[in-house]
């Protein structure tokens, strides 16, 4: 069985502001987003998910 690991760029794309914020997020939130199929396109959306998944 082949495993596929997502990268932060798979979640937020290559937007510098989103990648910069990604680095400040709790590790728990990062991991939950990487394990999901969610993609994010705005900073507000990423902040909301970071708060929700970081709890």
TIFIPA-742096 format. One record per residue (C-alpha): residue number from 1; residue in three letters; z negated, y negated, x. Coordinates in nm, 4 decimals, padded with zeros to 6 digits. Layout:
+-------+------+----------+----------+----------+
! kolro ! vogu !       c3 !       c2 !       c1 !
+-------+------+----------+----------+----------+
!   NUM !  ALA !        Z !        Y !        X !
...
+-------+------+----------+----------+----------+
***
This chain:
+-------+------+----------+----------+----------+
! kolro ! vogu !       c3 !       c2 !       c1 !
+-------+------+----------+----------+----------+
!     1 !  UNK !  00.0000 !  00.0000 !  00.0000 !
!     2 !  UNK !  00.1051 ! -00.3331 !  00.1457 !
!     3 !  UNK ! -00.1467 ! -00.6179 !  00.1415 !
!     4 !  UNK ! -00.0491 ! -00.9803 !  00.1145 !
!     5 !  UNK ! -00.2882 ! -01.2525 !  00.2225 !
!     6 !  UNK ! -00.2389 ! -01.6043 !  00.0905 !
!     7 !  UNK ! -00.2749 ! -01.9081 !  00.3119 !
!     8 !  UNK ! -00.4076 ! -02.2509 !  00.2086 !
!     9 !  UNK ! -00.0437 ! -02.3685 !  00.2023 !
!    10 !  UNK !  00.0235 ! -02.1061 ! -00.0659 !
!    11 !  UNK ! -00.2367 ! -02.2790 ! -00.2852 !
!    12 !  UNK ! -00.1781 ! -02.6505 ! -00.2118 !
!    13 !  UNK !  00.1647 ! -02.6579 ! -00.0500 !
!    14 !  UNK !  00.2215 ! -02.8766 !  00.2550 !
!    15 !  UNK !  00.0739 ! -03.2003 !  00.1173 !
!    16 !  UNK ! -00.1396 ! -03.3536 !  00.3953 !
!    17 !  UNK ! -00.3964 ! -03.5018 !  00.1549 !
!    18 !  UNK ! -00.4479 ! -03.1698 ! -00.0235 !
!    19 !  UNK ! -00.4748 ! -02.9763 !  00.3027 !
!    20 !  UNK ! -00.7242 ! -03.2320 !  00.4349 !
!    21 !  UNK ! -00.9396 ! -03.1955 !  00.1233 !
!    22 !  UNK ! -00.9076 ! -02.8154 !  00.1455 !
!    23 !  UNK ! -01.0899 ! -02.8304 !  00.4798 !
!    24 !  UNK ! -01.3907 ! -02.9970 !  00.3124 !
!    25 !  UNK ! -01.4202 ! -02.7489 !  00.0258 !
!    26 !  UNK ! -01.6975 ! -02.4875 !  00.0082 !
!    27 !  UNK ! -01.5899 ! -02.1549 !  00.1579 !
!    28 !  UNK ! -01.6654 ! -01.9779 ! -00.1714 !
!    29 !  UNK ! -01.4202 ! -02.2029 ! -00.3567 !
!    30 !  UNK ! -01.1546 ! -02.1560 ! -00.0880 !
!    31 !  UNK ! -01.1877 ! -01.7780 ! -00.1045 !
!    32 !  UNK ! -01.1703 ! -01.7662 ! -00.4840 !
!    33 !  UNK ! -00.8552 ! -01.9807 ! -00.4833 !
!    34 !  UNK ! -00.6948 ! -01.7681 ! -00.2106 !
!    35 !  UNK ! -00.7710 ! -01.4522 ! -00.4087 !
!    36 !  UNK ! -00.6230 ! -01.5975 ! -00.7281 !
!    37 !  UNK ! -00.2619 ! -01.6728 ! -00.8140 !
!    38 !  UNK ! -00.3420 ! -02.0410 ! -00.8760 !
!    39 !  UNK ! -00.1336 ! -02.3141 ! -00.7148 !
!    40 !  UNK ! -00.2406 ! -02.6783 ! -00.7111 !
!    41 !  UNK ! -00.0243 ! -02.9899 ! -00.7027 !
!    42 !  UNK ! -00.2690 ! -03.2819 ! -00.7360 !
!    43 !  UNK ! -00.5886 ! -03.3859 ! -00.5613 !
!    44 !  UNK ! -00.7722 ! -03.4207 ! -00.8929 !
!    45 !  UNK ! -00.6805 ! -03.0668 ! -00.9874 !
!    46 !  UNK ! -00.7977 ! -02.9359 ! -00.6496 !
!    47 !  UNK ! -01.1298 ! -03.1244 ! -00.6747 !
!    48 !  UNK ! -01.1904 ! -02.9841 ! -01.0238 !
!    49 !  UNK ! -01.1214 ! -02.6271 ! -00.9096 !
!    50 !  UNK ! -01.3332 ! -02.6739 ! -00.5959 !
!    51 !  UNK ! -01.6256 ! -02.7821 ! -00.8112 !
!    52 !  UNK ! -01.5767 ! -02.5003 ! -01.0622 !
!    53 !  UNK ! -01.5266 ! -02.2234 ! -00.8048 !
!    54 !  UNK ! -01.7861 ! -02.3563 ! -00.5597 !
!    55 !  UNK ! -02.0744 ! -02.3011 ! -00.8018 !
+-------+------+----------+----------+----------+
***
